[in-house]
Amino acid sequence: MGTLEQELNKYKYIIFDFDGTIVNLHVDWRGLKNTLARMFNLDFHSLNEGLKKLDKDELTIAFKVIEKYENTSRYEVNSKLVRYIRENNKKYAIFSDNMVLTISKILTELGIRSKFEIIVGKDSVNNFKPSEEGIIKILNHFGINNSKKREVIYVGDDKKDEAIARKVNVKFLNIKL
């Protein structure tokens, strides 16, 4: 694991993205977007953009559909990262576009749920990625002010994650499964 472990060891607080980082979910995203488009008669080319158009009651229904799609999926595990999480005592959090139920279920299956102090998923925020609302929620949870941000790293797998880290001025590490 070498360089990844060395990099993570520099930080007290590690915030992870979930899908594409800790695991790689095998969700039928196209099928999900098509289902939601039919249900709400809206364009869901971008899942998050489509969800933004829903009212609160519709969003609750959409979240149930998303959970169903996410929870029926298979996934592959980033074994090196999971081993690191198991073996090291840091302050861990997750900020993901996945549902909290999905994240918690899989972390429990992997035997690492208790390592995460806070999980912020799509259903925990009013503004989805690339909004920084979720990571700010985590920083506030840990009581991290500007002077402590040098102790934080956000580990993700795409440009949205990197943009979020940049917006809140924390280090970003791009990893892919």
N, C-alpha and C positions, 0 to 999 in steps of 0.2 A: 504494500500500500504506500509506503515511502512518502512521497511528496504530499499527497493528500493528507495523510495523518500529520505530517510536520506542519502543514499550513493550518489545519484545524486546531492543533495544539496551541497555537498562538492566541486563541480567543477563549474568553470565559463564557460568552453567550453565542450559541449557534442556532440560527433560524434556518429551517429547511423548507424548500418547496417539497411537494410530495411526489406527484406523478412525473416520471422522467428523472427523478432524483433518488428517492429512497426505493421506490418501486417503479415499474413501468406497467401501467394498467393497460389491459387489452379491452378497451371500451369501444363499442360501435358508435363513435362520435357522430358520424354522418347520419346513422339511423336515429340517434337521439335528437339531433337538430331537425330532421324531417318529421319526427313524431311531434315535437313541440310546435313546429311550423303549422302542421295540420290542426293541432289542438287549439291554437290561438289565432290562426289565420294571419300569421306575421312572418316576416323574413327572419330566419335564424341562420343566415350564412355564417355569422359570428355568434356563437352561443351567448357570450356576455352582452353583446349589443342587443340581441333579441330579448334577453332577460330584463334589460333596462327598460324596455317598453311595457312591461307588465305591471299591473297594480299589485297591491300587497296580497290579496286573495289568490290571484293568478300565479304569483310567484311561489306561494305555498304549494300549490298544485304542481307547478313546474319542478320544484325541488324534490317532490316525491318521485316524479318521473326520473329525474337525474339520479337519485339514490338507487332506483331500481336498475337503471343501466349500469351504474358504477358497481353495484354490489353483486351483479351477476357475472362480473368479469373475472377472468384469470389475470394473473400478474406475474412478472418476473422481478426478482429481488436484487437490489444492489448489495450483494453479500459483504463486500468490503466495508461499505458505509454502515450497514447494520451491525457488523462486528465492531466497528469503531464506536458506535453508539452504546453497544452493550458493555464494552470494556473501559469506557472513559466516563468520568463523572463531570459533566458540564451542565450548564443551564440550557436545556433544549426546548425549542418551540417549532411549530409548523405554521407556515402561512401558505395556503394552497387554494387553487381554484376548484378543488374537489370538495365534496360534502364532508362535514365533520364525522358523520356516521361511518362513511366509507373509510376515512383515515383511521379512526379509532378501531374499527373492526380489524383492519389489516395489521395495524401496529400491535394489537392484542395477539393476533395469529403469529406474529413474528416474535412475540415475547418481550417487546420493548415499549409498550404503551406507557408504563409507569415512569419511563425516562423523560417523558415530555410533560412539562409543567403547563403549557398552554397550546391549544390547537385552534387556529383561526382558519376556517374554511369559507367557501362561497356563501354558506348560509349564516355566517357570523358577521357579515359586513353589509353595509348599505351600498357601497361602491366596489365593484369587482375589479380584479386586476385589469389594467395596469395601475389602478389607484393604489396609493400607498396606505390607505386606511387600515388594512390588516396588519401591516408591519408596525405602524404607529401604535396600534392596540397592544401589540406584543412588547414594544419598547416601554410603553407606559406600565404594563403589567410588571415588568422587571425593574421599574423605576430608573430607567436609563435616560440620562440627560445628555446634552451635547458633549460634555467632557468625557462621558463613559462610552460613547459610540465607537471609540477605537478598540473596545473590547468585544465588539459584535461583528459577526460575519453572517451573511445571507448566502446560502448554498442553493443554487437553482440550475435550471437547464435551458433557459431561453432568454431572449432579449427583454421580454416583459419583466422578468425577475431582476435582470441587470438594471433596467431603467428604474425600478422601484428602489433598489439599493442606492442608486445614485441620488434619487430624489430625497432620501432620508439621510444621506451621507454616512452609509455604513459600507464596509468592505463587501465585495461580491466575489464568489467563487463559482465559476461555470463548470458543472460536471454533467456528463451524460452517461446513461446506462449503456 
